[in-house]
Amino acid sequence: MSNFMVRSSSSTQNQSDRPTPIGSERRSSRAGRRFKRNPVLYGIIAVIIVEFLTGMATGFDLSVRLYYALAILLLAGWLWAKSSSDQMTAEIQRPKGPYTVGDLISETVILRSIGGTPKAWVEVEDETDLPGVQFKQIASLGLMVAFDHLQMSGTVSRRGEYTVGPLVARTADPFSLFPQEIQFGGHETVLVYPKIVDIPDFASPSIHLLGDNSRRQQARVLSTDIASVREYEPGDSLGRIHWLSTARTGELMVKQFDQGSSSNMWVLFDQHSDSFASIADDSTDEVGATVAASVIDKYNQGSLPVGYAAHGSQSLVAVPERSAHQREQIMRHIAVSKPVGNVTILESLAELERDLGQNTSLVVITASSDGPWVEALSGLARRGVRVSTVLIDRGSYGGKPNRDALDHLADAGVSTYPLARADSIASALLSRLGGDEKGLWQASVRAHSGFSEISQVASADSVADDTEQFQGGGQ
């Protein structure tokens, strides 16, 4: 309350100190805008004043009659317009969404006249800030009691969070002297997700599965996570024997490794302001959002834990999970976050470094120029992280070219997928530059080395036991 009182007293003081000519200019400006909106009305008022003064001064009967006729016309027009607006109701049926870029968004409006004067022309508009969408139609309620059923639709072309409403109905008297505007209902929020396209499998984790495609199967490839143990079967490697369980049960027991718990993916979407470029409705951020959403959708449907990191107008770091809630949270962030961030790729990688290990995939989506982040990705690849970089050609969107980053990524051996404006995303993700998988091979060797040592020791013990048994038999 105190703030309001201060602002009010300040406003009063400013009005008292304002020079008169400025106030006159503002009043004349408002009068000019009103005249432009309804010149006929102000023209008739001017004629009435002139005829009134002429009749009073000269006693000319025609001027007095014209004065009364025009005055009656104005009164009748005002009553007609007022009756039209007061006796009108509307029902709005809006789908709740959410929507995806490219979807058709439609709504139904039922406009009713419950009495009063006929309404031959009613402009109906549901106000919205959806890009390229306009809910606007003309209704006709010719009878005193009538209704009109309107269907309005449009195609959503850009992701984001928008508002729809309120519904506005505009009508007037037959001479359009007194336009009326009636609002129905409030506004609702509409969420538009980025477009999801079908993409190839370009970023699966480095240690692939055997057999079927289930990422939760107990695989025969070696992993760092043990799912369970089972009895030894002929052909099992001695390096997989679980010695504690063997000692406890008295029978040979081998390890079963859970490939699903050790494989995960991170998606890093760069929303730094310096990476943004656009031509009309096409932008690096919009195509990057499509790639990010498509990657998350593809691998999340495959039951692979997917994490996400982005720092734009909103920041989100979501650890890899398979839940539907996780997917919804990420998709919502991609939809509403804008490319105005100040966190660089290098800073984001530093934030995620402790979560990136062997058998982890990292998909980086960026339109950034060359920088230290390229060497950081190269280092992660050498550690066994499967790094895939979707590099958006900023120059094709009217921005500063970033070809230097593409050359550096290729020289560093990082798997890179160039994506220019108007390119097919699916086709671009089939065209890889760099990435000889050397780092992945080294990581697999390191992952197997520990188990190979156990196998060698077990084999040596077995040979020694056989020798002792042979010597005992000979004696």
C-alpha positions in Angstrom: 0.0 0.0 0.0 2.8 2.4 0.8 4.5 1.9 -2.6 1.2 2.6 -4.3 0.8 5.8 -2.3 4.3 6.9 -3.2 3.7 6.3 -6.9 0.4 8.2 -6.7 1.9 11.3 -5.0 4.8 11.3 -7.5 2.3 11.1 -10.4 0.3 14.0 -9.0 3.4 16.1 -8.5 4.6 15.4 -12.1 1.2 16.4 -13.4 1.3 19.7 -11.6 4.8 20.4 -12.8 4.1 19.4 -16.4 4.1 22.3 -18.9 0.8 23.0 -20.5 1.9 22.8 -24.1 3.0 19.1 -23.6 -0.4 18.2 -22.1 -2.2 19.9 -24.9 -0.2 17.9 -27.5 -1.1 14.7 -25.7 -4.8 15.5 -25.6 -4.8 16.5 -29.3 -2.9 13.2 -30.1 -5.6 11.2 -28.3 -8.4 13.1 -30.1 -6.6 12.4 -33.4 -6.5 8.7 -32.7 -10.2 8.6 -31.8 -11.1 10.5 -35.0 -9.1 8.0 -37.1 -10.9 5.1 -35.5 -14.4 6.6 -36.1 -14.4 9.6 -38.4 -18.1 9.2 -39.4 -19.3 9.7 -35.8 -17.2 12.8 -35.3 -18.3 14.1 -38.7 -22.0 13.8 -37.7 -21.4 15.4 -34.4 -19.7 18.3 -36.1 -22.7 18.7 -38.5 -25.2 18.6 -35.6 -23.3 21.4 -33.9 -23.2 23.5 -37.1 -26.9 23.0 -37.8 -27.8 23.7 -34.2 -25.9 27.0 -34.3 -27.3 27.9 -37.7 -30.9 27.2 -36.6 -30.5 29.2 -33.4 -29.0 32.2 -35.3 -31.2 32.3 -38.4 -34.4 30.4 -37.3 -34.0 28.4 -40.5 -36.5 25.4 -40.2 -34.5 22.9 -42.3 -31.4 23.3 -40.1 -33.5 22.6 -37.0 -35.1 19.5 -38.6 -31.7 18.2 -39.7 -30.3 18.8 -36.3 -33.1 16.7 -34.7 -32.8 13.9 -37.3 -29.1 13.5 -36.8 -29.5 13.5 -33.1 -32.2 10.8 -33.3 -29.8 8.8 -35.6 -27.1 8.9 -33.0 -29.4 7.9 -30.2 -30.9 5.0 -32.2 -27.4 3.8 -33.2 -26.1 3.9 -29.6 -29.1 2.0 -28.3 -28.8 -0.6 -31.2 -25.1 -1.2 -30.5 -25.7 -1.4 -26.7 -28.5 -3.9 -27.1 -26.4 -6.0 -29.5 -23.5 -6.3 -27.0 -25.5 -6.9 -23.9 -27.5 -9.8 -25.4 -24.7 -11.9 -26.6 -23.0 -15.0 -25.0 -20.2 -17.3 -26.1 -18.8 -20.7 -25.3 -15.2 -21.6 -26.0 -13.9 -25.2 -26.4 -10.1 -25.2 -26.5 -8.0 -28.4 -26.5 -5.6 -28.5 -23.6 -2.5 -29.8 -25.4 0.4 -30.0 -25.2 1.2 -29.8 -28.9 4.2 -30.5 -31.1 5.6 -28.3 -33.8 3.6 -29.0 -37.0 0.4 -30.0 -35.2 -3.0 -28.5 -36.0 -4.4 -26.5 -33.1 -8.2 -25.9 -33.3 -10.9 -24.6 -31.2 -14.7 -24.3 -31.3 -16.7 -21.2 -30.5 -20.5 -21.2 -30.1 -21.8 -17.6 -30.3 -25.4 -17.0 -29.1 -27.8 -14.0 -29.3 -30.4 -14.3 -26.6 -32.4 -11.2 -27.5 -32.1 -7.6 -28.5 -31.4 -6.3 -32.0 -30.3 -8.5 -34.9 -26.5 -8.9 -35.3 -25.8 -9.4 -39.0 -22.0 -8.9 -38.6 -19.9 -10.0 -35.6 -16.2 -10.3 -35.8 -14.9 -13.1 -33.4 -11.2 -13.3 -32.5 -9.5 -15.5 -29.9 -6.4 -13.5 -29.1 -3.1 -15.4 -29.1 0.6 -14.9 -29.4 1.1 -18.2 -31.2 3.5 -17.5 -34.2 1.6 -17.6 -37.5 -1.7 -18.6 -35.9 -4.8 -16.3 -36.1 -8.1 -17.4 -34.7 -10.5 -14.9 -36.4 -13.8 -15.4 -38.2 -17.0 -13.5 -39.0 -20.3 -14.7 -37.5 -23.8 -13.7 -38.4 -26.7 -13.6 -35.9 -29.4 -12.2 -38.2 -32.4 -13.0 -35.9 -33.1 -11.7 -32.4 -32.5 -15.2 -31.0 -29.9 -17.2 -32.9 -26.5 -18.9 -32.6 -23.5 -19.6 -34.8 -21.0 -22.4 -34.6 -17.4 -21.4 -35.5 -14.4 -23.7 -36.1 -11.0 -21.9 -36.0 -7.6 -23.6 -36.5 -4.0 -23.0 -37.3 -0.7 -24.8 -37.5 1.9 -24.3 -34.7 5.3 -23.6 -36.3 7.5 -22.8 -33.3 8.1 -24.4 -29.9 7.5 -22.5 -26.7 4.9 -21.5 -24.1 2.1 -19.3 -25.4 -1.3 -17.9 -24.4 -4.7 -18.2 -26.0 -7.5 -15.9 -25.0 -9.5 -14.0 -24.1 -12.2 -14.3 -26.8 -13.2 -10.9 -28.2 -16.5 -10.3 -30.1 -16.8 -7.0 -32.0 -20.1 -5.7 -33.3 -21.7 -2.3 -34.0 -24.9 -0.6 -35.1 -25.9 -0.7 -38.8 -24.0 2.6 -39.5 -20.9 1.5 -37.6 -21.1 4.6 -35.5 -20.7 2.9 -32.1 -18.5 -0.2 -32.4 -18.7 -2.5 -29.3 -16.1 -5.0 -28.1 -17.0 -7.8 -25.7 -14.6 -10.1 -24.0 -15.4 -13.7 -22.9 -13.4 -15.8 -20.6 -9.7 -15.4 -19.7 -6.5 -16.7 -21.2 -5.0 -20.2 -21.2 -1.4 -21.4 -21.5 -0.5 -23.6 -24.5 2.8 -25.6 -24.5 4.3 -26.5 -27.8 7.0 -29.2 -27.8 9.7 -29.3 -30.4 9.2 -31.5 -33.4 10.4 -35.1 -33.1 11.8 -36.8 -36.2 12.9 -40.4 -36.8 16.6 -40.6 -36.6 19.2 -43.4 -37.0 21.0 -45.0 -34.1 24.2 -43.0 -34.2 25.1 -42.6 -30.5 24.6 -46.0 -28.8 26.9 -46.7 -25.8 30.4 -47.9 -26.5 30.0 -51.4 -25.2 27.2 -53.0 -27.4 24.9 -55.8 -26.4 24.8 -59.3 -27.7 21.6 -61.1 -28.7 18.4 -59.1 -28.6 18.2 -55.3 -28.3 17.1 -55.2 -24.6 19.4 -52.9 -22.7 18.5 -54.7 -19.4 19.6 -58.2 -20.5 22.3 -60.0 -18.6 25.0 -59.7 -21.2 28.0 -61.9 -21.9 30.2 -58.9 -22.5 32.1 -57.7 -19.5 30.7 -54.8 -17.5 31.6 -53.2 -14.2 28.2 -53.9 -12.7 27.3 -57.4 -11.4 23.6 -58.3 -11.7 23.7 -61.8 -10.1 25.6 -65.1 -9.9 24.7 -68.5 -11.3 26.1 -72.0 -11.5 29.1 -72.7 -13.7 28.3 -74.0 -17.2 30.8 -75.7 -19.6 32.4 -72.9 -21.8 32.2 -70.2 -19.1 35.5 -68.3 -18.7 37.4 -68.9 -15.5 37.8 -65.2 -15.3 34.1 -64.8 -14.5 34.1 -67.1 -11.5 32.8 -65.5 -8.4 35.1 -67.0 -5.8 33.3 -65.8 -2.6 30.0 -67.4 -3.8 32.0 -70.5 -4.9 33.5 -70.8 -1.4 30.1 -70.3 0.3 28.1 -72.8 -1.8 30.8 -75.3 -2.5 30.0 -75.2 -6.2 31.5 -73.1 -9.0 29.5 -69.9 -9.4 30.0 -67.3 -12.2 29.1 -63.6 -12.4 26.3 -62.2 -14.6 26.8 -58.6 -15.6 23.9 -56.1 -16.0 24.7 -54.2 -19.1 21.7 -51.9 -18.7 22.8 -50.4 -15.3 26.2 -49.4 -16.7 25.1 -47.9 -20.0 23.7 -44.4 -20.1 23.6 -41.3 -22.3 23.9 -37.6 -21.8 22.5 -35.0 -24.2 24.1 -31.5 -23.9 22.2 -28.8 -25.7 24.2 -25.5 -26.1 21.9 -22.5 -25.6 24.6 -19.9 -25.2 23.6 -16.5 -26.7 26.8 -16.4 -28.9 25.8 -19.6 -30.7 22.4 -18.3 -31.9 21.7 -17.2 -35.5 18.4 -17.1 -37.4 16.8 -16.4 -40.8 13.1 -15.6 -40.5 11.6 -18.4 -38.5 14.5 -20.8 -39.0 17.1 -20.7 -36.3 20.0 -22.7 -34.9 18.2 -23.0 -31.6 15.0 -24.4 -33.2 16.8 -27.1 -35.2 19.0 -27.8 -32.2 15.8 -28.3 -30.1 14.5 -30.7 -32.7 17.7 -32.8 -32.6 17.8 -32.8 -28.8 14.1 -33.9 -28.5 14.6 -36.6 -31.2 17.6 -38.0 -29.6 16.0 -38.2 -26.2 12.8 -39.7 -27.6 14.7 -42.4 -29.5 16.9 -43.6 -26.8 14.4 -43.2 -24.0 12.0 -45.4 -25.9 14.8 -48.0 -26.1 14.9 -48.1 -22.2 18.3 -46.4 -22.1 18.8 -44.0 -19.2 19.1 -40.6 -20.8 20.3 -37.4 -19.0 20.1 -33.9 -20.2 21.9 -30.6 -19.6 21.2 -27.1 -21.0 21.6 -23.6 -19.8 19.5 -21.0 -21.6 16.8 -18.7 -20.2 16.2 -21.7 -17.9 18.8 -24.2 -16.7 18.3 -27.9 -16.3 20.7 -30.8 -15.4 18.7 -34.0 -15.2 20.7 -37.2 -14.4 20.1 -40.3 -16.6 16.8 -42.0 -15.9 14.2 -44.0 -17.8 11.0 -42.6 -16.2 8.2 -40.9 -18.0 8.4 -38.0 -15.6 12.1 -37.5 -16.5 11.2 -37.3 -20.2 8.3 -34.9 -19.6 10.6 -32.6 -17.5 13.3 -32.5 -20.3 10.8 -32.0 -23.1 9.2 -29.1 -21.2 12.5 -27.5 -20.7 13.4 -27.8 -24.4 10.1 -26.2 -25.2 10.3 -23.1 -23.0 14.0 -22.4 -22.7 15.4 -19.6 -25.0 18.9 -19.3 -26.3 20.0 -16.4 -24.1 22.3 -18.4 -21.7 25.8 -17.4 -20.6 27.2 -20.8 -19.7 29.7 -22.1 -22.3 30.0 -25.7 -23.5 33.3 -26.0 -21.6 31.7 -25.0 -18.4 28.9 -27.5 -19.0 31.4 -30.3 -19.7 33.2 -29.5 -16.5 29.9 -29.8 -14.6 29.2 -33.2 -16.1 32.7 -34.6 -16.1 32.3 -36.7 -13.0 29.2 -38.4 -14.5 30.9 -39.3 -17.8 32.8 -42.6 -17.7 33.4 -45.7 -19.8 30.3 -47.0 -21.6 28.7 -43.6 -21.5 27.5 -41.8 -24.6 27.6 -38.0 -24.8 25.7 -36.2 -27.6 26.6 -32.5 -27.9 24.4 -30.2 -30.0 25.9 -26.8 -30.7 26.4 -24.1 -33.2 29.4 -22.7 -31.4 32.7 -21.6 -32.9 36.0 -23.3 -32.3 37.3 -23.2 -28.7 38.8 -25.2 -25.8 35.6 -27.3 -25.7 36.8 -29.3 -28.7 39.9 -30.5 -26.8 37.8 -31.3 -23.8 35.6 -33.6 -26.0 38.7 -35.2 -27.5 39.9 -35.9 -23.9 36.6 -37.5 -23.0 36.7 -39.7 -26.2 40.2 -40.9 -25.2 38.8 -41.9 -21.8 36.3 -44.1 -23.5 33.3 -41.9 -23.6 31.4 -42.2 -26.9 31.2 -38.6 -28.0 29.0 -37.5 -30.8 28.8 -33.8 -31.8 26.0 -32.4 -33.9 27.5 -29.2 -35.2 25.0 -26.8 -36.7 26.3 -24.7 -39.5 25.8 -21.2 -38.1 26.8 -19.5 -41.3 23.8 -21.1 -43.2 21.5 -19.3 -40.7 23.0 -15.9 -41.4 25.5 -15.9 -38.5 29.2 -16.0 -38.2 30.6 -19.1 -39.9 31.9 -21.8 -37.6 33.8 -24.0 -40.0 36.8 -23.8 -37.8 35.1 -25.8 -35.2 34.3 -28.6 -37.7 37.9 -28.8 -38.9 39.2 -28.9 -35.3 36.7 -31.6 -34.3 37.7 -33.7 -37.3 41.4 -33.3 -36.5 40.8 -34.2 -32.9 39.1 -37.5 -33.9 35.7 -36.5 -32.4 32.7 -38.0 -34.2 31.0 -35.0 -35.8 27.8 -34.7 -37.8 27.5 -31.4 -39.7 24.0 -30.0 -40.0 23.2 -27.0 -42.3 19.9 -25.1 -42.8 17.4 -27.1 -44.9 19.4 -30.4 -44.4 17.5 -33.5 -43.4 18.3 -34.3 -39.8 18.1 -38.0 -40.3 20.4 -37.9 -43.3 22.9 -35.6 -41.5 23.1 -38.1 -38.6 24.2 -40.8 -41.1 27.2 -38.7 -42.3 29.9 -38.8 -39.7 33.2 -37.0 -39.8 36.1 -38.1 -37.6 35.9 -40.6 -34.8 38.1 -43.6 -35.5 36.8 -45.4 -32.3 40.4 -45.7 -31.1 39.5 -44.3 -27.7 36.7 -46.8 -27.4 38.9 -49.7 -28.2 41.4 -48.6 -25.6 38.6 -48.3 -23.0 37.4 -51.8 -23.8 40.9 -53.1 -23.4 41.2 -51.4 -20.0 37.8 -52.8 -19.0 38.8 -56.3 -19.8 42.3 -56.2 -18.5 41.4 -56.8 -14.8 39.3 -59.8 -15.7 42.1 -61.2 -17.9 44.5 -61.1 -15.0 42.0 -63.1 -12.9 41.7 -65.6 -15.7 45.4 -66.0 -16.0 45.8 -66.6 -12.2 42.9 -69.1 -12.2 44.5 -70.9 -15.2 47.8 -71.1 -13.4 46.2 -72.5 -10.2 44.3 -75.1 -12.3 47.6 -76.2 -14.0 49.3 -76.5 -10.6 46.4 -78.6 -9.2 46.5 -81.0 -12.2 50.3 -81.4 -11.8 49.9 -82.3 -8.1 47.2 -84.8 -8.9 49.3 -86.4 -11.6 52.3 -86.7 -9.3 50.2 -88.2 -6.5 48.8 -90.7 -8.9 52.2 -91.7 -10.0 53.4 -92.3 -6.5 
